[in-house]
C-alpha cells in the first residue's frame, strides 16, 4: 500500500462497559399507565376543593358587605332624628357604593323602637358552583340616641 491509499488514521474510541439489560419487575410492569388513572381520579377532587374554597371566600365577602350595610343603616336609623326610612336608605346607598355583584337580590328591612334600631339585609352571594345560590342574611342593632 502506498501512503496515498492508506486508510485514514482515527484514534480509537473509548469503549463503555456494556449496560445490563433493564428488566422491569412484575409490579412495575403492571403499573403502566397508573399515573393517568390517578390524574383522572384526583383532578376532579382537586378542582372541587378549589371551587369550594373560592365559594367560601365569596360567601364570607358577601356576608361582610351585608353586615356593614346593616350597621350603616342601623346607625342612621338610631340617630336622634333618624327613622326607619333613613336607615333603609343608608343601607341601600352603602350596598350600591360597595356591594357590586358580590351580593345581589337584596332586601332591606328596618325596625325602630324607643330604645333600639335594627336593620336587616338579605341577599344572594355570587356563586361559582352551578345550581347553588347561597342566601346571606345579616342584621345590626344599635341603641337609639336619646336624651335621658
C-alpha positions in Angstrom: 0.0 0.0 0.0 1.2 3.4 -0.8 0.8 6.2 1.6 -1.8 7.8 -0.7 -4.2 4.8 -0.4 -3.8 4.2 3.3 -7.0 4.3 5.3 -7.2 7.5 7.4 -6.0 7.0 10.9 -8.7 7.6 13.6 -7.9 7.5 17.3 -9.6 4.6 19.0 -12.9 5.4 20.6 -13.2 4.9 24.3 -15.4 2.0 24.9 -18.1 2.0 27.6 -18.8 -1.0 29.6 -22.0 -2.7 28.3 -25.0 -1.9 30.4 -27.0 -4.8 31.6 -30.5 -5.0 30.1 -33.0 -3.2 32.2 -35.7 -5.6 33.5 -38.9 -4.5 34.9 -40.2 -6.1 38.0 -43.7 -7.7 37.7 -45.0 -4.8 39.9 -43.7 -2.1 37.6 -44.9 -3.9 34.5 -48.5 -4.0 35.9 -48.5 -0.3 36.9 -48.0 1.0 33.4 -50.5 4.0 32.9 -51.3 4.3 36.5 -50.4 7.9 36.6 -53.1 8.8 34.0 -55.7 6.9 36.1 -54.6 8.7 39.2 -54.9 12.1 37.5 -58.4 11.2 36.2 -59.5 10.4 39.7 -57.7 13.1 41.6 -58.1 16.1 39.3 -61.8 16.5 39.8 -61.4 16.2 43.6 -58.7 18.9 43.4 -61.0 21.2 41.4 -63.9 20.6 43.8 -61.8 21.6 46.8 -60.5 24.7 44.9 -64.0 25.8 43.9 -65.4 25.2 47.4 -62.6 27.4 48.9 -63.4 30.1 46.4 -67.2 29.8 47.1 -66.5 30.1 50.9 -64.4 33.2 50.3 -67.2 34.8 48.1 -69.9 33.9 50.7 -67.7 35.4 53.5 -67.2 38.6 51.4 -71.0 38.9 50.8 -71.7 38.4 54.5 -69.2 41.1 55.4 -70.8 43.5 52.9 -74.3 42.7 54.2 -73.2 43.2 57.8 -71.5 46.5 57.0 -74.6 47.8 55.2 -76.8 46.7 58.1 -74.6 48.5 60.5 -74.5 51.7 58.4 -78.3 51.6 58.2 -78.8 50.9 61.9 -76.5 53.9 62.8 -78.6 56.2 60.5 -81.9 54.9 61.9 -80.6 55.2 65.5 -79.7 58.9 65.2 -81.6 61.3 67.3 -83.9 62.3 64.4 -83.4 59.1 62.4 -86.3 57.0 61.0 -86.6 53.5 59.6 -86.7 55.2 56.1 -83.3 56.9 56.7 -81.9 53.5 57.9 -83.0 51.6 54.8 -81.8 54.4 52.5 -78.4 54.4 54.2 -78.1 50.6 53.9 -79.2 50.7 50.2 -76.7 53.5 49.5 -73.9 51.5 51.1 -74.8 48.5 49.1 -74.9 50.5 45.9 -71.5 52.0 46.6 -69.6 48.9 47.8 -71.6 45.8 47.0 -71.0 45.4 43.3 -72.3 42.0 42.2 -71.0 40.2 45.3 -74.5 40.5 46.9 -77.5 40.5 44.6 -81.3 40.4 45.0 -81.0 42.4 48.3 -83.9 43.2 50.6 -83.5 45.7 53.4 -85.9 45.9 56.4 -85.7 48.3 59.4 -87.3 48.4 62.8 -87.0 51.2 65.4 -88.3 51.1 68.9 -87.8 53.8 71.6 -84.6 52.1 72.7 -83.1 50.3 69.7 -82.9 50.5 65.9 -82.4 47.3 63.9 -81.7 47.0 60.2 -81.5 43.6 58.4 -80.0 43.0 54.9 -80.7 39.8 53.0 -79.5 38.8 49.6 -77.8 36.1 47.4 -74.0 35.8 47.2 -72.2 35.4 44.0 -71.8 31.7 43.2 -69.1 29.8 41.3 -70.8 26.4 41.8 -73.6 25.9 39.3 -77.1 25.5 40.6 -76.3 26.8 44.1 -77.1 30.3 45.3 -76.1 30.9 49.0 -78.5 33.1 50.8 -76.9 35.7 53.1 -78.6 37.5 56.0 -77.1 40.0 58.4 -78.6 42.4 60.9 -77.3 45.1 63.2 -78.9 46.6 66.3 -77.8 50.0 67.7 -79.2 51.8 70.7 -81.2 54.9 69.8 -79.8 58.3 70.6 -82.0 60.0 73.2 -81.8 62.5 76.0 -82.1 61.0 79.4 
